[in-house]
Amino acid sequence: MSHDTTPRSDDAGYLIRGASLLGGAPTDLLVRGGVIAALGPEAGRDAGTEAVTIEADGLVALPGMVDLHTHLREPGREDAETVETGSRAAALGGFTAIHAMANSSPVADTAGVVEQVYRLGLASGWVEVRPVGAVTVGLGGERLAELGAMAESRAGVRVFSDDGICVHDPVLMRRALEYVKAFDGVIAQHAQEPRLTEGAQMNEGDVSAVLGLTGWPAVAEESIIARDVLLAQHVGSRLHVCHVSTAGSVEIIRWAKARGIDVTAEVTPHHLLLTDELVRSYDPVYKVNPPLRTSDDVHALRAALADGTIDVVGTDHAPHPSEHKECEWAQAAMGMTGLETALSVVQHAMVETGLLDWDGFARVTSVTPARIGSLAHQGRPLAVGEPANLILVDPAARWTVDPSTMATKGRNSPFRGLELPGRVRATFFGGHPTVLDGSLATPRPTAHSATHGEQTGAQGDLQGGLQGGEAPAWNI
């Protein structure tokens, strides 16, 4: 990709020449005023002399990716990640919107904390940052958090999750589903029966038996999903299942959808590619919750993503300080980074295998997650008048993963040293190029990055609303 580097304002526009829309025929796009202003021959005619020209021969144009499952760690664990560093990583990975999980310190269980994260996202300007609210106070699983107040806050929270900890009390889960129904919210469940996973270190199976490590059985995930889809059916509310990892879970979700239950599900890139055989190395980079499963599970997850049983890819990007990973297996934190490798892994596992084309890729990484997260301006078609949240991808590129060069603070990538296909060459967030030639450009100006009609306040009191409380569980 090449472009005219003469600095001009976004108002002049960007003429993208020869990009393949969703893998189709090459065409020209004109981005101006935050939208796709023209397509085809009209794009060149309407561009004028001031527009920046971007030569995109061989590149695929896709809607900006949307992540329903990102751990930004701020407030409280800025040693692992911040909204700024995580947003930079997201932009480089091809994302234009991410959902920040609630297990910060303090927990995002009040309007004040979610508004703080929201404002930090506005001030950063690399991507749209949407806070996820906690389901229970302090992730404690004992009483509901301020769901309504978070929904009515400036952050406009619509996704709620205690991710990292299962909402294991069925009465509390039912009440949460009932509560969010009033404002079309969704409960995103971390499906893990705690009594069945006490002391678990990896997937329960042949490898755990050989290694002598306490196993995390598939039924611990499947039993919670089975319970929760029935609760969602009873209440008539929306349920989203985080990081599905087993073939049995796929069958339960398939059954629930066949009955018309309003359930959606996600799979992580690492569960689409890696298996528990890697744990034989005792390298803690492969320690994650839910754990890496078997090759049979991987194939079932891929097939389910292809046929729509699993709706979306969610990264579960979980950065950790090096001291939490570079230690003995038993003491290591659970979690892997994923924002900057997600596109490549999904291309490798799903597109290059023929399970998805680029239109299908957009469905599972952008269109559907935007719908689940109620993001009206994300995941839109690449059509005239639509918001210019889009990316340009070089599908023929090959690169070797080197965590030390990444924008995220986390170095715990399970793909380190692996050669992967596909690189993001440009990311446009609201018509502004945050990434050009595969490198960070500039953030979208704060004054123009607000949603819900906000134009000020991002530079205000970013500490407002912080409250005390117990630090959440850290092993995600």
N, C-alpha and C positions, 0 to 999 in steps of 0.2 A: 504494500500500500504506500502511495506517495501522496503528498498534499502540498499545496501552496502555503508556506509558513508565514506569509505576511500577516502581521497581527491586525485583526479587524474585530468589530463587535459582533455578537450573535445576531444582531438585527440585520446584518448584511447577508446572512444565510450561509449554508454549506451545500455545495453541489456534489453529491456522491455519484460518481460515474461508473457504470458497468457492474454494479453489485447484483448478485443473484438473490432475488427475494424468496426466502424459504426454500432455497435450492432450485428454484425455477430459472427461467430465462433471464439473462442480464438486462438490467434496466437502470435508468438514472433516477435519483431521488433528490429533491430540493427540500432541505430543512431550514425553516425560517419562522421566527416568531413562536418558537416552542412547539411547532407542529410540522407534520409532513405537508409542505405547501404544494408540491407538484410531483408527478411521477411520469416516467417515459420522456418522449421528446419535449413535452411542455416544460420539464424541469430545467433543461438547458436554456430554453427560450426565456423563461421567467427569472433565471438566476441573476442576470445583469453582470456588470463587470466587477462588482464589489464582493460577490460571494467567494468564499474559499472553496477551491476545487479539490476534491479527494478522489484520487484514482483507485477504484476498488475492483479491478479485474481479478477474477479468481476468488473473490470474497463472497461469503454468504451473509445477507442481511437478515437479521432475526429480531423479534421483539426483545427488549431488555429482560434479562432473567430476574425472577422474583424468588427469594428464599423465605420460606415460612419458618425456618429453624436455624437461627444464628445466635451464638453466645458472644456478646460484646463485652461482658464482664464489668462494664462501668455502669453504675458507681461501685467503688469499693475494692475491685481487683484490677486496678489499672496496671499492675505489674504483668498481667497476662494479656490484656487487650484493652483498648479504649474504643469509644465510638468512632474517633478519628481514624485510628489504625485499621480497625475492622472495616470501616467504610471504604478506605483506600483499597484494601484487599478485595472487597466486593466489586468495586468499579473495575479493577484490573481483571477480575474473573468474569466480567460480563453482566454483572447484576446492576439493575437500576432501582431495586427496592429490596430491603431485607427486614425481617421481623426479629427484633431483639428479645431473647428469652428473659424470663423474669428472675432467674436465680442470680441476681447481683447481690451486693451487700451494702446497704439494705435491700431487701427483696422488693421488687416492683409490685407491691400489693396495695398501693394507695395512688390516688390521683396525683399527688405531689411527685412521687418517684417516676411514674410513667411520663409526666410532663417534663421532668428533668431530662430523661433520655430523649424524648421527642425534640426538645430544644437543642440538645447537643447535636442531634442529627441535622437539624436545620442549619446550625452554625457551621457544621462540617461541609455540607454541600456536595458530597461525592455521590450519594445515593439517597433515596427516600428511606428513612429509618422509621419503622412502625413498632412501637413497644408492644410486647406481649404482657398482659397482666397475669399475676399469680391467681390461681383458683382459690387457694386457702392462705390465711394469714401466716406470713413467714415460711411458707411451704410446709407448715406443720401438720396439715391434714386434719385439723380439729374443727375449724370454723371458716366459713366463707370470707374471702377478702372483699374489699369494696368494689365489687364488679360493676355496679351501676355507676358509681362515681368515676371509675376509670373510663367507662364507656362515654360518659358525658363530659369528660375532661377535654382540654385542647388536643390531647393525643388521640382522642376518638378510638379507643381500644376496642377491637372486635374479636381478637383471639386471646384466649386465656389458657394458661398451662402451668402446672407445677413441674415441668419437665426436669428430669433428673430424679424425681420422686413421683411415685404413682399415687393418684387420688384413690386409695384402696378401700375407703369406707363407701359402701354402695349407697347409703342414705345421703351422704354428703355429695357424691357424684350425681345422684338424681336431682338434688336441690340445685346444684350448679347448672345442670342442663336446663332445668325449669327457669332459672333466673335469666340466663342469657337469651332465651327464646324471645323475650320481650323486645330486644333490640337487634335481633338476627345475629347474635354472637355465636361463637363456636368454642367448644371445649376441646383442647388438643391434649390427649391423654398419653402419658408415658406408661405403657402397659407392662407392668412388672409386679407380680404378686410377691410382696416382700418376704413372706414366710417361706416361700419356695426358693429364695435366692440369697438367704443369709450366708455371708462369707463367700459368695460366688466370685470366681476369678476369670472364668472363660466359659465357652459353650460346653454344656454337658454332653459328652459323647465319647467316641473312641480316643480322641486325642487327649481329653482331660483325664481319662482313665490311665493312659500311658504316662502322662506327666505328673499325675498325682495332685492335680489342682481341683479345687471345689468347683463343681459345674453349675451353670446357669441353664436350667432345663427350658426347652421350648414351651412346655405347658405353662410356665410362669407368665409368658406373654399371651399365649392363646386364651387362657382362662379369663384374663381381664378383658380382652377384646370381646369374647363371647358375652360376658356379663354386660359390657357397656353398650354393645349394639342393641341388646334387648332393652336396656334402660332408655336409649335414644329413641327406640321405637315406641316405648310406652309413653314417653314425654312428648314425642313429636318434635325433637330438637336436633340440632346439628352436632355431630361428633366427628372429630378428626383424630386419627391414630398416628402418633409419631413413630418414626423410624421402625417400620415393620421389618422383621428379620427372619421369619420362618415360613416354610411352606404351609404349615398348618394354619398360621395366621392368614395367609392368602385365601385359603379355602373358607375360613369363617367370614372374611370380608366379602368374598364372592357370594356366599350364601345370603348375607345381610343385604347386599345390593339387589339381589334377585327378589327379595321380599319388599323392596321399596324403602328400606331404612336409609335415612339421610346420613350416611357415613362416607367420609373420604379418608384416604391414607397416603402416607409418604414412605419413600425408601431413600436411604442415603447412598451417595456414590460408593462409599467403601463397602456397603453390603451388596452392591451390584458387581463387585470385582474380587474382593478378598475373602479368604476362608480361614477357618480355625487352624489349618495346617501351619500357618505362619507363626502361631504361638509356640511351636516347637523351638523357635529361636530364643524364647524368653525375652524378646525385645519388647519393652513396655510401650513402644509406639503402637503396638497392635492391641493394646488393652483398651477396650471401649465398652460402653453400655448402651443398648444391648450388645452382646459380644459378637464377634465374627462367627458365622455359622458354617455349615458344610457346603460342599459344591452343589448338592441337590437343592439346598435352600437358595443358593445364588441363582440357579437356573429357574427356579419357581418364581423368584422375585423379578427377574428379567421378563419372563413371560407375562406376569401380572401387570407390570408397567406397560408392556406393549399392548395388552388387550384392554387396559383401562380399569382393571380391578384395583390396582394401585394407581392413584391419580397423579401424583407429583413426585419430583425429586426434591428433598430437603437436605441441605448439607450437614446439619448438626455440627457446624463449625465450632470446635471446642478447644481453643488455644489454652496452653498451660505454660507456666514458667519452666525453664529447663530442669530445675531441681526437682520438680514434681514428676518428671518423666525419666530423667537420667538417673535411675535408682533401681533397686531390686523390684522384681515384678509385683510382689505382694504389697509393697508400699506405694507403688506408682498410681497416679491419678488415672481415671478413665477418660478417654476423649481423644479426638483427632481434629486437625485443621482440615478445611475443605473448600473454602471460598474460591481460592485461586486455581484449584485443580478440578472443580466440579464439571465444567464444560468438557474438558478433555476426557475425563473418566466416562462420562455419559456417552460421548461420541464413540469412544473405544468399545464400551460394553453394549451399546444399543444401536448406534447408527452404523458403525462399521460391520456389525453382525447382521444387518438387515432387519432388525426388529423394529426400528423406528426410522422414518425419513426425517428431514429437517422440519417439516410441518409438525410431525409428531413430537419432535424434540421441543419445539416451541410450545406445544400443548402441555407437556409435563413440566417444563421449566419456567414458563411465563404465564400463559393464558389461564390455566387452571389454578395455580397458586394465587394469582391476582384475584380471581373470583372467590376463592376460599377466604382470603384475607380482606375482602371487601375493598380492594384498591381500584377505584374507578378509572384512574388514568394510567394504569399499568396493564401489561399483557394485551394491549390493543392491536388490531390489525395494522399491517403496514399499508395504510391507505391515506388518501388525501384528506386533510382535516383532522387526522388522528394525532394524539400527543407523540412527540418525537422522542420516545424512550426506546432506543434501538441499539443494536450492536452489529459490528462487522467482524466476521470470523474467517480466518484462513484455515479451511479444513485440511489442507495438504501439509501444513506445517508439522514438524516433529520437534519435540523438546524434551530435555531430561530434567526432572523435578529436582530442584535444589532449594530446600527450605531456607537456607541462609540468604537468599536473594529476594525473599517474599516480603510483601508489605505488612502482613500480619506479624504481631509480636511472637506468635507461637511458632515453634520449630518442629512441632510434633506431627509431621506429615507422614502417613503410612506409605505414601507413594514416592518417597525420596529415592533418587537414583533410577527411577523407572522412566523409560521413554514413553511419552504419550503423544497422541495426535491432537491437532487443533490449537490455535492460539487466537485470543481476542486481540484484534488490531485497533478497534475503536469502540468506545462506549459513548452514547449520547444520552444524557439525562435531562429531560425537559428541553431538548433542543440544544443543549450545551455540551461540547465534547469534553468529557472528563478524562478520557483515554484517547491518545492518538499514537499511531505507529507502535502500539503495544506498550506504551509508557504513560504514566500519569501526566495529564496536561494541567488543567486548573479546575478547582471545584466550581460548581454552579454558584453564581453570586447569591449571597444569603437573602437579599431583598426579593429575589425571584423564586426562591426554593420552597416557600411555604405552601402548604396545602390548606384546605378548609378556609381559603380566603385570607390567611394570615400573611402580613407583609412586614411585621415588626415583632420584636420580643425575643428573637433568637439569641441576642447578645445580652439579655437581661440576667436576672439572678438565677444562674444555673444550679445553685444549691437549694433553691426554694423547694419546700416540701419534703426534704430528706428527714427521715425519722429513724429512730433507733430500732434495734431488733437483733435477733440471733442471725449470725452468718449462715447462709444456706449450705446444704451438702455440696461438695465441690466435684465429686466424681461423676462426670457426665460423659 
